[in-house]
Amino acid sequence: MTDLVIDACRWHVEAESLLHKQHALDHFCDKYLVLLDFLRANDLLQEPRLGQAVDNWLSFDFRQSHLTDEGYTLVKLCHSKWSPAYGQAHAQRHLIPWKRGLASLRSGA
């Protein structure tokens, strides 16, 4: 079975011009720290420490194997629509669809 790469920091950084690469890297780190904290708090990560001590974010891949089955179901539901704007990475506001999606999954709706 293949370990699906859901997202990779390098995809975002390499897509930017040289002038914006650092900003893209910082933004990716900031938004994923918030998302991983949410996933961790809701027991959706296979390894609860994921994202807490990343030495090289540029090589960070977010993979299916990082998630519980419920976590992967939530990612399939929310990730493609998740796009926090630059400058809003630390905000919890962009997690509202994730919170609603999780509530819906857990209620069986």
Gaussian input, Z-matrix of N, CA and C with variables (Angstrom, degrees):
# hf/3-21g

backbone

0 1
 N
 C     1     B1
 C     2     B2     1     A1
 N     3     B3     2     A2     1     D1
 C     4     B4     3     A3     2     D2
 C     5     B5     4     A4     3     D3
 N     6     B6     5     A5     4     D4
 C     7     B7     6     A6     5     D5
 C     8     B8     7     A7     6     D6
 N     9     B9     8     A8     7     D7
 C    10    B10     9     A9     8     D8
 C    11    B11    10    A10     9     D9
 N    12    B12    11    A11    10    D10
 C    13    B13    12    A12    11    D11
 C    14    B14    13    A13    12    D12
 N    15    B15    14    A14    13    D13
 C    16    B16    15    A15    14    D14
 C    17    B17    16    A16    15    D15
 N    18    B18    17    A17    16    D16
 C    19    B19    18    A18    17    D17
 C    20    B20    19    A19    18    D18
 N    21    B21    20    A20    19    D19
 C    22    B22    21    A21    20    D20
 C    23    B23    22    A22    21    D21
 N    24    B24    23    A23    22    D22
 C    25    B25    24    A24    23    D23
 C    26    B26    25    A25    24    D24
 N    27    B27    26    A26    25    D25
 C    28    B28    27    A27    26    D26
 C    29    B29    28    A28    27    D27
 N    30    B30    29    A29    28    D28
 C    31    B31    30    A30    29    D29
 C    32    B32    31    A31    30    D30
 N    33    B33    32    A32    31    D31
 C    34    B34    33    A33    32    D32
 C    35    B35    34    A34    33    D33
 N    36    B36    35    A35    34    D34
 C    37    B37    36    A36    35    D35
 C    38    B38    37    A37    36    D36
 N    39    B39    38    A38    37    D37
 C    40    B40    39    A39    38    D38
 C    41    B41    40    A40    39    D39
 N    42    B42    41    A41    40    D40
 C    43    B43    42    A42    41    D41
 C    44    B44    43    A43    42    D42
 N    45    B45    44    A44    43    D43
 C    46    B46    45    A45    44    D44
 C    47    B47    46    A46    45    D45
 N    48    B48    47    A47    46    D46
 C    49    B49    48    A48    47    D47
 C    50    B50    49    A49    48    D48
 N    51    B51    50    A50    49    D49
 C    52    B52    51    A51    50    D50
 C    53    B53    52    A52    51    D51
 N    54    B54    53    A53    52    D52
 C    55    B55    54    A54    53    D53
 C    56    B56    55    A55    54    D54
 N    57    B57    56    A56    55    D55
 C    58    B58    57    A57    56    D56
 C    59    B59    58    A58    57    D57
 N    60    B60    59    A59    58    D58
 C    61    B61    60    A60    59    D59
 C    62    B62    61    A61    60    D60
 N    63    B63    62    A62    61    D61
 C    64    B64    63    A63    62    D62
 C    65    B65    64    A64    63    D63
 N    66    B66    65    A65    64    D64
 C    67    B67    66    A66    65    D65
 C    68    B68    67    A67    66    D66
 N    69    B69    68    A68    67    D67
 C    70    B70    69    A69    68    D68
 C    71    B71    70    A70    69    D69
 N    72    B72    71    A71    70    D70
 C    73    B73    72    A72    71    D71
 C    74    B74    73    A73    72    D72
 N    75    B75    74    A74    73    D73
 C    76    B76    75    A75    74    D74
 C    77    B77    76    A76    75    D75
 N    78    B78    77    A77    76    D76
 C    79    B79    78    A78    77    D77
 C    80    B80    79    A79    78    D78
 N    81    B81    80    A80    79    D79
 C    82    B82    81    A81    80    D80
 C    83    B83    82    A82    81    D81
 N    84    B84    83    A83    82    D82
 C    85    B85    84    A84    83    D83
 C    86    B86    85    A85    84    D84
 N    87    B87    86    A86    85    D85
 C    88    B88    87    A87    86    D86
 C    89    B89    88    A88    87    D87
 N    90    B90    89    A89    88    D88
 C    91    B91    90    A90    89    D89
 C    92    B92    91    A91    90    D90
 N    93    B93    92    A92    91    D91
 C    94    B94    93    A93    92    D92
 C    95    B95    94    A94    93    D93
 N    96    B96    95    A95    94    D94
 C    97    B97    96    A96    95    D95
 C    98    B98    97    A97    96    D96
 N    99    B99    98    A98    97    D97
 C   100   B100    99    A99    98    D98
 C   101   B101   100   A100    99    D99
 N   102   B102   101   A101   100   D100
 C   103   B103   102   A102   101   D101
 C   104   B104   103   A103   102   D102
 N   105   B105   104   A104   103   D103
 C   106   B106   105   A105   104   D104
 C   107   B107   106   A106   105   D105
 N   108   B108   107   A107   106   D106
 C   109   B109   108   A108   107   D107
 C   110   B110   109   A109   108   D108
 N   111   B111   110   A110   109   D109
 C   112   B112   111   A111   110   D110
 C   113   B113   112   A112   111   D111
 N   114   B114   113   A113   112   D112
 C   115   B115   114   A114   113   D113
 C   116   B116   115   A115   114   D114
 N   117   B117   116   A116   115   D115
 C   118   B118   117   A117   116   D116
 C   119   B119   118   A118   117   D117
 N   120   B120   119   A119   118   D118
 C   121   B121   120   A120   119   D119
 C   122   B122   121   A121   120   D120
 N   123   B123   122   A122   121   D121
 C   124   B124   123   A123   122   D122
 C   125   B125   124   A124   123   D123
 N   126   B126   125   A125   124   D124
 C   127   B127   126   A126   125   D125
 C   128   B128   127   A127   126   D126
 N   129   B129   128   A128   127   D127
 C   130   B130   129   A129   128   D128
 C   131   B131   130   A130   129   D129
 N   132   B132   131   A131   130   D130
 C   133   B133   132   A132   131   D131
 C   134   B134   133   A133   132   D132
 N   135   B135   134   A134   133   D133
 C   136   B136   135   A135   134   D134
 C   137   B137   136   A136   135   D135
 N   138   B138   137   A137   136   D136
 C   139   B139   138   A138   137   D137
 C   140   B140   139   A139   138   D138
 N   141   B141   140   A140   139   D139
 C   142   B142   141   A141   140   D140
 C   143   B143   142   A142   141   D141
 N   144   B144   143   A143   142   D142
 C   145   B145   144   A144   143   D143
 C   146   B146   145   A145   144   D144
 N   147   B147   146   A146   145   D145
 C   148   B148   147   A147   146   D146
 C   149   B149   148   A148   147   D147
 N   150   B150   149   A149   148   D148
 C   151   B151   150   A150   149   D149
 C   152   B152   151   A151   150   D150
 N   153   B153   152   A152   151   D151
 C   154   B154   153   A153   152   D152
 C   155   B155   154   A154   153   D153
 N   156   B156   155   A155   154   D154
 C   157   B157   156   A156   155   D155
 C   158   B158   157   A157   156   D156
 N   159   B159   158   A158   157   D157
 C   160   B160   159   A159   158   D158
 C   161   B161   160   A160   159   D159
 N   162   B162   161   A161   160   D160
 C   163   B163   162   A162   161   D161
 C   164   B164   163   A163   162   D162
 N   165   B165   164   A164   163   D163
 C   166   B166   165   A165   164   D164
 C   167   B167   166   A166   165   D165
 N   168   B168   167   A167   166   D166
 C   169   B169   168   A168   167   D167
 C   170   B170   169   A169   168   D168
 N   171   B171   170   A170   169   D169
 C   172   B172   171   A171   170   D170
 C   173   B173   172   A172   171   D171
 N   174   B174   173   A173   172   D172
 C   175   B175   174   A174   173   D173
 C   176   B176   175   A175   174   D174
 N   177   B177   176   A176   175   D175
 C   178   B178   177   A177   176   D176
 C   179   B179   178   A178   177   D177
 N   180   B180   179   A179   178   D178
 C   181   B181   180   A180   179   D179
 C   182   B182   181   A181   180   D180
 N   183   B183   182   A182   181   D181
 C   184   B184   183   A183   182   D182
 C   185   B185   184   A184   183   D183
 N   186   B186   185   A185   184   D184
 C   187   B187   186   A186   185   D185
 C   188   B188   187   A187   186   D186
 N   189   B189   188   A188   187   D187
 C   190   B190   189   A189   188   D188
 C   191   B191   190   A190   189   D189
 N   192   B192   191   A191   190   D190
 C   193   B193   192   A192   191   D191
 C   194   B194   193   A193   192   D192
 N   195   B195   194   A194   193   D193
 C   196   B196   195   A195   194   D194
 C   197   B197   196   A196   195   D195
 N   198   B198   197   A197   196   D196
 C   199   B199   198   A198   197   D197
 C   200   B200   199   A199   198   D198
 N   201   B201   200   A200   199   D199
 C   202   B202   201   A201   200   D200
 C   203   B203   202   A202   201   D201
 N   204   B204   203   A203   202   D202
 C   205   B205   204   A204   203   D203
 C   206   B206   205   A205   204   D204
 N   207   B207   206   A206   205   D205
 C   208   B208   207   A207   206   D206
 C   209   B209   208   A208   207   D207
 N   210   B210   209   A209   208   D208
 C   211   B211   210   A210   209   D209
 C   212   B212   211   A211   210   D210
 N   213   B213   212   A212   211   D211
 C   214   B214   213   A213   212   D212
 C   215   B215   214   A214   213   D213
 N   216   B216   215   A215   214   D214
 C   217   B217   216   A216   215   D215
 C   218   B218   217   A217   216   D216
 N   219   B219   218   A218   217   D217
 C   220   B220   219   A219   218   D218
 C   221   B221   220   A220   219   D219
 N   222   B222   221   A221   220   D220
 C   223   B223   222   A222   221   D221
 C   224   B224   223   A223   222   D222
 N   225   B225   224   A224   223   D223
 C   226   B226   225   A225   224   D224
 C   227   B227   226   A226   225   D225
 N   228   B228   227   A227   226   D226
 C   229   B229   228   A228   227   D227
 C   230   B230   229   A229   228   D228
 N   231   B231   230   A230   229   D229
 C   232   B232   231   A231   230   D230
 C   233   B233   232   A232   231   D231
 N   234   B234   233   A233   232   D232
 C   235   B235   234   A234   233   D233
 C   236   B236   235   A235   234   D234
 N   237   B237   236   A236   235   D235
 C   238   B238   237   A237   236   D236
 C   239   B239   238   A238   237   D237
 N   240   B240   239   A239   238   D238
 C   241   B241   240   A240   239   D239
 C   242   B242   241   A241   240   D240
 N   243   B243   242   A242   241   D241
 C   244   B244   243   A243   242   D242
 C   245   B245   244   A244   243   D243
 N   246   B246   245   A245   244   D244
 C   247   B247   246   A246   245   D245
 C   248   B248   247   A247   246   D246
 N   249   B249   248   A248   247   D247
 C   250   B250   249   A249   248   D248
 C   251   B251   250   A250   249   D249
 N   252   B252   251   A251   250   D250
 C   253   B253   252   A252   251   D251
 C   254   B254   253   A253   252   D252
 N   255   B255   254   A254   253   D253
 C   256   B256   255   A255   254   D254
 C   257   B257   256   A256   255   D255
 N   258   B258   257   A257   256   D256
 C   259   B259   258   A258   257   D257
 C   260   B260   259   A259   258   D258
 N   261   B261   260   A260   259   D259
 C   262   B262   261   A261   260   D260
 C   263   B263   262   A262   261   D261
 N   264   B264   263   A263   262   D262
 C   265   B265   264   A264   263   D263
 C   266   B266   265   A265   264   D264
 N   267   B267   266   A266   265   D265
 C   268   B268   267   A267   266   D266
 C   269   B269   268   A268   267   D267
 N   270   B270   269   A269   268   D268
 C   271   B271   270   A270   269   D269
 C   272   B272   271   A271   270   D270
 N   273   B273   272   A272   271   D271
 C   274   B274   273   A273   272   D272
 C   275   B275   274   A274   273   D273
 N   276   B276   275   A275   274   D274
 C   277   B277   276   A276   275   D275
 C   278   B278   277   A277   276   D276
 N   279   B279   278   A278   277   D277
 C   280   B280   279   A279   278   D278
 C   281   B281   280   A280   279   D279
 N   282   B282   281   A281   280   D280
 C   283   B283   282   A282   281   D281
 C   284   B284   283   A283   282   D282
 N   285   B285   284   A284   283   D283
 C   286   B286   285   A285   284   D284
 C   287   B287   286   A286   285   D285
 N   288   B288   287   A287   286   D286
 C   289   B289   288   A288   287   D287
 C   290   B290   289   A289   288   D288
 N   291   B291   290   A290   289   D289
 C   292   B292   291   A291   290   D290
 C   293   B293   292   A292   291   D291
 N   294   B294   293   A293   292   D292
 C   295   B295   294   A294   293   D293
 C   296   B296   295   A295   294   D294
 N   297   B297   296   A296   295   D295
 C   298   B298   297   A297   296   D296
 C   299   B299   298   A298   297   D297
 N   300   B300   299   A299   298   D298
 C   301   B301   300   A300   299   D299
 C   302   B302   301   A301   300   D300
 N   303   B303   302   A302   301   D301
 C   304   B304   303   A303   302   D302
 C   305   B305   304   A304   303   D303
 N   306   B306   305   A305   304   D304
 C   307   B307   306   A306   305   D305
 C   308   B308   307   A307   306   D306
 N   309   B309   308   A308   307   D307
 C   310   B310   309   A309   308   D308
 C   311   B311   310   A310   309   D309
 N   312   B312   311   A311   310   D310
 C   313   B313   312   A312   311   D311
 C   314   B314   313   A313   312   D312
 N   315   B315   314   A314   313   D313
 C   316   B316   315   A315   314   D314
 C   317   B317   316   A316   315   D315
 N   318   B318   317   A317   316   D316
 C   319   B319   318   A318   317   D317
 C   320   B320   319   A319   318   D318
 N   321   B321   320   A320   319   D319
 C   322   B322   321   A321   320   D320
 C   323   B323   322   A322   321   D321
 N   324   B324   323   A323   322   D322
 C   325   B325   324   A324   323   D323
 C   326   B326   325   A325   324   D324

   B1=1.4542
   B2=1.5231
   B3=1.3001
   B4=1.4567
   B5=1.5227
   B6=1.3292
   B7=1.4653
   B8=1.5208
   B9=1.3077
   B10=1.4514
   B11=1.5287
   B12=1.3281
   B13=1.4607
   B14=1.5214
   B15=1.3109
   B16=1.4665
   B17=1.5245
   B18=1.3149
   B19=1.4603
   B20=1.5153
   B21=1.3141
   B22=1.4665
   B23=1.5205
   B24=1.2861
   B25=1.4589
   B26=1.5266
   B27=1.3232
   B28=1.4661
   B29=1.5242
   B30=1.3394
   B31=1.4629
   B32=1.5228
   B33=1.3188
   B34=1.4623
   B35=1.5227
   B36=1.3174
   B37=1.4635
   B38=1.5259
   B39=1.3189
   B40=1.4685
   B41=1.5224
   B42=1.3134
   B43=1.4651
   B44=1.5296
   B45=1.3132
   B46=1.4637
   B47=1.5276
   B48=1.3227
   B49=1.4617
   B50=1.5260
   B51=1.3001
   B52=1.4618
   B53=1.5305
   B54=1.2979
   B55=1.4625
   B56=1.5315
   B57=1.3253
   B58=1.4648
   B59=1.5285
   B60=1.3182
   B61=1.4678
   B62=1.5311
   B63=1.3153
   B64=1.4656
   B65=1.5232
   B66=1.3170
   B67=1.4656
   B68=1.5326
   B69=1.3254
   B70=1.4659
   B71=1.5275
   B72=1.3188
   B73=1.4662
   B74=1.5238
   B75=1.3190
   B76=1.4682
   B77=1.5266
   B78=1.3232
   B79=1.4623
   B80=1.5302
   B81=1.3156
   B82=1.4579
   B83=1.5253
   B84=1.3194
   B85=1.4696
   B86=1.5192
   B87=1.3076
   B88=1.4586
   B89=1.5261
   B90=1.3279
   B91=1.4615
   B92=1.5186
   B93=1.3377
   B94=1.4609
   B95=1.5177
   B96=1.3110
   B97=1.4660
   B98=1.5273
   B99=1.3181
   B100=1.4648
   B101=1.5315
   B102=1.3385
   B103=1.4621
   B104=1.5284
   B105=1.3160
   B106=1.4623
   B107=1.5183
   B108=1.3309
   B109=1.4707
   B110=1.5242
   B111=1.3315
   B112=1.4676
   B113=1.5291
   B114=1.3111
   B115=1.4595
   B116=1.5257
   B117=1.3158
   B118=1.4731
   B119=1.5271
   B120=1.3177
   B121=1.4658
   B122=1.5279
   B123=1.3290
   B124=1.4620
   B125=1.5270
   B126=1.3331
   B127=1.4735
   B128=1.5297
   B129=1.3259
   B130=1.4587
   B131=1.5264
   B132=1.3271
   B133=1.4643
   B134=1.5239
   B135=1.3170
   B136=1.4639
   B137=1.5349
   B138=1.3354
   B139=1.4669
   B140=1.5206
   B141=1.3315
   B142=1.4632
   B143=1.5348
   B144=1.3053
   B145=1.4651
   B146=1.5325
   B147=1.3203
   B148=1.4559
   B149=1.5274
   B150=1.3002
   B151=1.4564
   B152=1.5122
   B153=1.3228
   B154=1.4586
   B155=1.5265
   B156=1.3066
   B157=1.4668
   B158=1.5266
   B159=1.3240
   B160=1.4563
   B161=1.5220
   B162=1.3229
   B163=1.4650
   B164=1.5217
   B165=1.3176
   B166=1.4574
   B167=1.5272
   B168=1.3150
   B169=1.4591
   B170=1.5234
   B171=1.3130
   B172=1.4560
   B173=1.5244
   B174=1.3131
   B175=1.4704
   B176=1.5340
   B177=1.3249
   B178=1.4693
   B179=1.5181
   B180=1.3241
   B181=1.4589
   B182=1.5208
   B183=1.3090
   B184=1.4590
   B185=1.5131
   B186=1.3306
   B187=1.4604
   B188=1.5260
   B189=1.3071
   B190=1.4568
   B191=1.5245
   B192=1.3235
   B193=1.4659
   B194=1.5245
   B195=1.3112
   B196=1.4596
   B197=1.5241
   B198=1.3313
   B199=1.4611
   B200=1.5177
   B201=1.3113
   B202=1.4632
   B203=1.5278
   B204=1.3113
   B205=1.4695
   B206=1.5308
   B207=1.3260
   B208=1.4656
   B209=1.5330
   B210=1.3164
   B211=1.4582
   B212=1.5136
   B213=1.3408
   B214=1.4545
   B215=1.5305
   B216=1.3013
   B217=1.4633
   B218=1.5234
   B219=1.3186
   B220=1.4634
   B221=1.5271
   B222=1.3174
   B223=1.4668
   B224=1.5226
   B225=1.3053
   B226=1.4735
   B227=1.5277
   B228=1.3053
   B229=1.4628
   B230=1.5342
   B231=1.3294
   B232=1.4665
   B233=1.5286
   B234=1.3116
   B235=1.4633
   B236=1.5221
   B237=1.3079
   B238=1.4683
   B239=1.5253
   B240=1.3229
   B241=1.4696
   B242=1.5323
   B243=1.3165
   B244=1.4596
   B245=1.5138
   B246=1.3170
   B247=1.4549
   B248=1.5194
   B249=1.3163
   B250=1.4702
   B251=1.5207
   B252=1.2980
   B253=1.4609
   B254=1.5193
   B255=1.3173
   B256=1.4643
   B257=1.5226
   B258=1.2951
   B259=1.4487
   B260=1.5128
   B261=1.3416
   B262=1.4536
   B263=1.5208
   B264=1.3048
   B265=1.4597
   B266=1.5274
   B267=1.3126
   B268=1.4665
   B269=1.5232
   B270=1.3257
   B271=1.4588
   B272=1.5194
   B273=1.3008
   B274=1.4610
   B275=1.5295
   B276=1.3229
   B277=1.4586
   B278=1.5247
   B279=1.3307
   B280=1.4518
   B281=1.5245
   B282=1.3265
   B283=1.4590
   B284=1.5313
   B285=1.3026
   B286=1.4675
   B287=1.5284
   B288=1.3546
   B289=1.4752
   B290=1.5345
   B291=1.3254
   B292=1.4667
   B293=1.5312
   B294=1.3176
   B295=1.4672
   B296=1.5252
   B297=1.3184
   B298=1.4615
   B299=1.5287
   B300=1.3306
   B301=1.4604
   B302=1.5128
   B303=1.3286
   B304=1.4675
   B305=1.5271
   B306=1.3208
   B307=1.4697
   B308=1.5280
   B309=1.3074
   B310=1.4574
   B311=1.5363
   B312=1.3258
   B313=1.4693
   B314=1.5250
   B315=1.3109
   B316=1.4502
   B317=1.5312
   B318=1.3145
   B319=1.4703
   B320=1.5252
   B321=1.3299
   B322=1.4561
   B323=1.5084
   B324=1.3305
   B325=1.4710
   B326=1.5163
   A1=109.43
   A2=116.65
   A3=122.85
   A4=110.30
   A5=115.72
   A6=121.30
   A7=107.83
   A8=116.41
   A9=123.10
   A10=111.78
   A11=116.46
   A12=121.44
   A13=106.98
   A14=115.53
   A15=121.86
   A16=110.28
   A17=115.91
   A18=122.05
   A19=108.29
   A20=115.78
   A21=120.98
   A22=108.80
   A23=115.77
   A24=121.09
   A25=110.88
   A26=116.55
   A27=119.92
   A28=112.05
   A29=118.12
   A30=120.00
   A31=110.77
   A32=116.44
   A33=121.19
   A34=111.20
   A35=116.61
   A36=121.11
   A37=110.85
   A38=117.09
   A39=120.27
   A40=112.12
   A41=117.98
   A42=121.70
   A43=112.48
   A44=117.04
   A45=121.26
   A46=111.80
   A47=115.09
   A48=120.12
   A49=108.75
   A50=116.78
   A51=122.13
   A52=111.41
   A53=116.36
   A54=121.86
   A55=112.50
   A56=117.91
   A57=121.85
   A58=114.55
   A59=118.16
   A60=120.89
   A61=112.55
   A62=117.40
   A63=119.88
   A64=110.86
   A65=116.18
   A66=120.05
   A67=110.58
   A68=116.69
   A69=120.67
   A70=110.85
   A71=117.10
   A72=121.68
   A73=110.65
   A74=116.49
   A75=120.66
   A76=110.97
   A77=116.09
   A78=120.43
   A79=111.06
   A80=117.27
   A81=120.76
   A82=110.02
   A83=116.98
   A84=120.88
   A85=111.00
   A86=116.13
   A87=120.88
   A88=111.98
   A89=117.51
   A90=119.05
   A91=111.30
   A92=117.78
   A93=119.04
   A94=112.21
   A95=118.34
   A96=118.95
   A97=109.98
   A98=117.20
   A99=121.36
   A100=110.27
   A101=116.63
   A102=119.69
   A103=111.25
   A104=117.71
   A105=120.48
   A106=111.50
   A107=117.59
   A108=120.22
   A109=110.62
   A110=116.32
   A111=120.95
   A112=110.79
   A113=116.98
   A114=120.86
   A115=111.17
   A116=116.70
   A117=122.07
   A118=110.66
   A119=116.35
   A120=121.46
   A121=111.90
   A122=115.91
   A123=120.38
   A124=112.86
   A125=115.53
   A126=122.08
   A127=112.99
   A128=115.71
   A129=121.11
   A130=113.09
   A131=116.82
   A132=121.85
   A133=110.33
   A134=116.41
   A135=120.66
   A136=110.25
   A137=115.57
   A138=121.47
   A139=107.33
   A140=117.70
   A141=120.76
   A142=115.20
   A143=118.50
   A144=119.84
   A145=113.31
   A146=117.64
   A147=121.08
   A148=110.90
   A149=115.83
   A150=121.48
   A151=115.19
   A152=118.39
   A153=119.87
   A154=112.59
   A155=117.70
   A156=120.35
   A157=109.83
   A158=116.42
   A159=120.88
   A160=108.40
   A161=116.08
   A162=120.64
   A163=112.03
   A164=116.48
   A165=120.86
   A166=109.27
   A167=116.32
   A168=120.37
   A169=111.98
   A170=117.29
   A171=120.02
   A172=111.70
   A173=117.14
   A174=120.07
   A175=112.34
   A176=117.38
   A177=121.39
   A178=111.09
   A179=115.22
   A180=123.34
   A181=107.50
   A182=116.40
   A183=122.15
   A184=105.86
   A185=116.90
   A186=122.38
   A187=112.37
   A188=113.87
   A189=120.44
   A190=110.62
   A191=117.25
   A192=120.81
   A193=112.97
   A194=118.30
   A195=121.50
   A196=111.79
   A197=116.61
   A198=121.73
   A199=113.19
   A200=115.13
   A201=120.51
   A202=106.88
   A203=117.57
   A204=120.45
   A205=110.78
   A206=115.89
   A207=120.00
   A208=109.99
   A209=116.90
   A210=120.90
   A211=111.96
   A212=116.49
   A213=120.02
   A214=110.68
   A215=117.56
   A216=120.92
   A217=110.15
   A218=117.01
   A219=121.42
   A220=110.93
   A221=117.61
   A222=121.21
   A223=110.19
   A224=117.58
   A225=120.04
   A226=110.72
   A227=116.27
   A228=121.56
   A229=112.45
   A230=117.27
   A231=120.71
   A232=116.66
   A233=119.04
   A234=120.52
   A235=113.60
   A236=118.01
   A237=119.69
   A238=112.84
   A239=116.76
   A240=121.30
   A241=111.83
   A242=116.79
   A243=122.15
   A244=109.61
   A245=116.83
   A246=120.56
   A247=110.40
   A248=117.48
   A249=118.45
   A250=110.46
   A251=116.77
   A252=122.06
   A253=110.86
   A254=115.14
   A255=119.62
   A256=109.00
   A257=116.23
   A258=121.14
   A259=113.54
   A260=117.63
   A261=120.92
   A262=111.97
   A263=117.13
   A264=120.79
   A265=113.62
   A266=118.03
   A267=119.70
   A268=112.73
   A269=116.65
   A270=120.74
   A271=111.17
   A272=115.46
   A273=121.68
   A274=111.18
   A275=116.64
   A276=121.91
   A277=111.96
   A278=117.62
   A279=119.17
   A280=112.75
   A281=117.74
   A282=121.10
   A283=112.93
   A284=117.28
   A285=120.35
   A286=112.07
   A287=119.58
   A288=118.04
   A289=112.68
   A290=117.23
   A291=120.90
   A292=109.99
   A293=116.10
   A294=120.27
   A295=110.70
   A296=116.56
   A297=120.46
   A298=110.75
   A299=115.55
   A300=119.61
   A301=112.34
   A302=116.23
   A303=120.53
   A304=110.51
   A305=116.41
   A306=119.60
   A307=110.41
   A308=116.40
   A309=120.80
   A310=111.41
   A311=116.70
   A312=120.09
   A313=111.49
   A314=115.58
   A315=119.70
   A316=112.60
   A317=116.83
   A318=119.18
   A319=111.15
   A320=115.57
   A321=119.76
   A322=113.72
   A323=116.45
   A324=119.91
   A325=111.82
   D1=137.98
   D2=-179.49
   D3=-83.07
   D4=139.83
   D5=176.02
   D6=-89.96
   D7=97.74
   D8=-175.09
   D9=-59.87
   D10=128.69
   D11=171.38
   D12=-87.02
   D13=115.52
   D14=-178.29
   D15=-80.89
   D16=-41.47
   D17=-179.53
   D18=-157.13
   D19=153.16
   D20=179.26
   D21=-141.35
   D22=134.21
   D23=-179.15
   D24=-56.19
   D25=-42.90
   D26=-176.53
   D27=-59.78
   D28=-30.76
   D29=178.60
   D30=-61.14
   D31=-40.35
   D32=-178.21
   D33=-74.35
   D34=-42.71
   D35=-177.12
   D36=-69.79
   D37=-44.89
   D38=-177.79
   D39=-66.40
   D40=-22.78
   D41=179.99
   D42=-76.52
   D43=-13.16
   D44=-176.30
   D45=-96.11
   D46=156.87
   D47=174.46
   D48=-70.12
   D49=162.40
   D50=-178.09
   D51=-53.04
   D52=-39.01
   D53=-179.23
   D54=-62.45
   D55=-29.27
   D56=-173.59
   D57=-109.20
   D58=2.71
   D59=-176.98
   D60=-61.60
   D61=-45.64
   D62=-178.95
   D63=-63.82
   D64=-39.95
   D65=178.39
   D66=-63.13
   D67=-42.14
   D68=178.31
   D69=-63.51
   D70=-41.06
   D71=177.85
   D72=-62.72
   D73=-48.57
   D74=179.75
   D75=-61.00
   D76=-42.59
   D77=-179.10
   D78=-64.48
   D79=-44.23
   D80=178.45
   D81=-58.67
   D82=-47.86
   D83=179.92
   D84=-58.79
   D85=-48.50
   D86=-177.44
   D87=-61.23
   D88=-45.97
   D89=-177.03
   D90=-71.40
   D91=-34.67
   D92=179.92
   D93=-75.07
   D94=-30.57
   D95=175.37
   D96=-62.02
   D97=-41.53
   D98=178.49
   D99=-65.53
   D100=-46.35
   D101=-179.70
   D102=-64.29
   D103=-45.16
   D104=-179.41
   D105=-64.51
   D106=-35.86
   D107=174.97
   D108=-61.65
   D109=-42.42
   D110=177.88
   D111=-63.26
   D112=-47.44
   D113=179.54
   D114=-62.43
   D115=-40.10
   D116=178.79
   D117=-64.06
   D118=-46.28
   D119=-177.81
   D120=-63.00
   D121=-23.23
   D122=-178.37
   D123=-107.46
   D124=17.55
   D125=176.30
   D126=55.40
   D127=44.69
   D128=-178.48
   D129=-108.98
   D130=1.40
   D131=178.77
   D132=-104.18
   D133=140.43
   D134=174.16
   D135=-67.29
   D136=-40.46
   D137=179.91
   D138=-116.59
   D139=103.24
   D140=-174.72
   D141=-57.97
   D142=-21.62
   D143=-179.29
   D144=-86.19
   D145=0.23
   D146=-178.67
   D147=-54.32
   D148=127.77
   D149=177.03
   D150=87.26
   D151=-7.94
   D152=-177.77
   D153=-82.62
   D154=-24.11
   D155=-178.55
   D156=-141.51
   D157=62.31
   D158=179.19
   D159=-86.20
   D160=119.38
   D161=179.66
   D162=-79.52
   D163=-32.73
   D164=-175.79
   D165=-137.20
   D166=90.77
   D167=-178.17
   D168=-61.39
   D169=-32.31
   D170=-178.70
   D171=-59.27
   D172=-27.98
   D173=178.89
   D174=-95.90
   D175=5.18
   D176=-178.37
   D177=-74.12
   D178=127.56
   D179=172.28
   D180=-116.77
   D181=135.71
   D182=173.68
   D183=-95.60
   D184=116.16
   D185=-170.45
   D186=-119.90
   D187=157.34
   D188=176.44
   D189=-56.89
   D190=-37.64
   D191=-178.44
   D192=-66.78
   D193=-14.10
   D194=176.90
   D195=-75.25
   D196=-13.50
   D197=-169.52
   D198=-113.36
   D199=152.62
   D200=167.68
   D201=-72.43
   D202=171.57
   D203=177.11
   D204=-59.88
   D205=-42.85
   D206=178.53
   D207=-64.96
   D208=-39.92
   D209=178.26
   D210=-61.59
   D211=-41.88
   D212=179.14
   D213=-67.27
   D214=-38.56
   D215=176.26
   D216=-60.21
   D217=-42.82
   D218=178.16
   D219=-64.52
   D220=-42.71
   D221=178.41
   D222=-61.05
   D223=-43.28
   D224=178.35
   D225=-61.23
   D226=-33.52
   D227=-179.30
   D228=-75.47
   D229=-37.28
   D230=-168.16
   D231=-113.61
   D232=-29.24
   D233=-167.55
   D234=-62.23
   D235=-40.46
   D236=-176.89
   D237=-66.84
   D238=-20.23
   D239=-179.99
   D240=-98.83
   D241=-4.52
   D242=-174.04
   D243=-87.50
   D244=116.07
   D245=-179.04
   D246=-150.69
   D247=72.53
   D248=178.16
   D249=-63.79
   D250=134.68
   D251=-178.99
   D252=-69.91
   D253=156.32
   D254=174.79
   D255=-54.52
   D256=141.76
   D257=178.48
   D258=87.89
   D259=-7.47
   D260=-178.99
   D261=-116.40
   D262=14.50
   D263=-171.24
   D264=-63.39
   D265=-34.22
   D266=-178.05
   D267=-82.99
   D268=-10.09
   D269=-176.90
   D270=-71.64
   D271=143.64
   D272=174.92
   D273=-81.33
   D274=-14.33
   D275=-175.60
   D276=-55.93
   D277=-38.17
   D278=-177.20
   D279=-75.00
   D280=-0.58
   D281=176.31
   D282=-93.10
   D283=-3.05
   D284=-178.22
   D285=-54.92
   D286=-47.58
   D287=177.83
   D288=-62.31
   D289=-32.83
   D290=177.76
   D291=-66.70
   D292=-43.26
   D293=-179.97
   D294=-64.83
   D295=-42.40
   D296=178.62
   D297=-65.59
   D298=-42.25
   D299=179.14
   D300=-62.14
   D301=-41.78
   D302=178.90
   D303=-66.03
   D304=-42.83
   D305=178.34
   D306=-60.43
   D307=-41.25
   D308=179.13
   D309=-65.12
   D310=-44.12
   D311=177.47
   D312=-60.54
   D313=-44.30
   D314=-174.99
   D315=-75.89
   D316=-21.87
   D317=177.58
   D318=-86.81
   D319=-9.80
   D320=-179.41
   D321=80.88
   D322=11.21
   D323=-178.51
   D324=-75.50

